[in-house]
């Protein structure tokens, strides 16, 4: 069985924005990110700003092109659909909803995800990029993983008995 190299769960995403200062203010105010670096690589055509979330160390790199496209983000175009952030438990979503209300960020409220997968909150950043805070129902996914493993074992057993 082939082993895939490990990931440690940490990640960053690089988002192109129309107004670097406006987006920086929004991500810092709404999601408690902190600016840690600015860079304008030669010949890149971009100014980049790295923001880090204080608790999770997740990072967002916001990039503004020298000549930004004025059209807002649209998840129907090829590329990013939305960006999701996992929260540790269902109650944390209620805390996020209250926080979003406090900072004046429009959002969906806490809603049940399809297929018993958990619950989530949806909102949009200043460039219309769709964001999600979600809590997954681990029992749902663990059951699906067990079913898949059983099916794989059964297929290997059937193949070995032929």
Residue pairs with C-beta under 8 A, 6 or more apart in sequence:
10 57
10 58
11 58
11 59
12 50
12 58
12 59
12 60
12 61
13 59
13 60
13 61
13 83
14 48
14 60
14 61
14 62
14 63
15 23
15 60
15 61
15 62
15 63
15 80
15 83
15 127
15 129
16 46
16 63
16 64
16 65
16 68
17 23
17 62
17 63
17 64
17 68
17 126
17 127
18 64
18 68
18 69
18 70
18 72
18 126
18 127
19 64
19 68
19 126
20 47
20 49
20 62
20 63
20 64
22 126
23 62
23 125
23 126
23 127
24 35
24 49
24 51
24 62
26 105
26 125
26 126
27 33
27 51
27 60
27 62
27 125
28 34
28 35
28 51
29 103
30 100
30 103
30 105
30 123
30 125
31 53
32 53
32 54
32 55
33 51
33 52
33 53
33 54
33 60
34 51
34 52
34 53
34 54
35 49
35 50
35 51
36 50
36 51
36 52
37 48
37 49
37 50
38 47
38 48
38 49
38 50
39 47
39 48
39 49
39 50
40 46
40 47
40 48
41 48
45 65
45 66
45 67
46 63
46 64
46 65
46 66
47 63
47 64
47 66
48 61
48 62
48 63
49 61
49 62
49 63
50 59
50 60
50 61
51 59
51 60
51 61
51 62
52 58
52 59
53 59
58 85
72 127
72 128
73 80
73 127
73 128
73 129
73 130
74 128
75 81
75 82
75 130
80 129
81 130
82 122
82 129
82 130
82 131
82 132
83 129
83 130
83 131
83 132
84 120
84 131
84 132
84 133
84 134
85 131
85 132
85 133
85 134
86 134
86 135
86 136
87 93
87 96
87 133
87 134
87 135
88 135
89 135
90 118
90 119
90 135
92 135
93 110
93 119
93 120
93 121
93 133
93 134
93 135
94 110
96 121
96 133
97 107
97 109
97 110
97 121
100 106
100 107
100 121
100 123
105 123
106 123
106 124
107 121
107 122
107 123
108 120
108 121
108 122
108 123
109 121
110 119
110 120
110 121
111 119
111 120
111 121
111 122
112 118
112 119
113 119
113 120
113 134
115 140
116 137
116 140
117 136
117 137
117 140
117 141
118 134
118 135
118 136
118 137
118 140
119 134
119 135
120 132
120 133
120 134
120 135
121 132
121 133
121 134
122 130
122 131
122 132
123 130
123 131
123 132
124 130
124 131
125 131
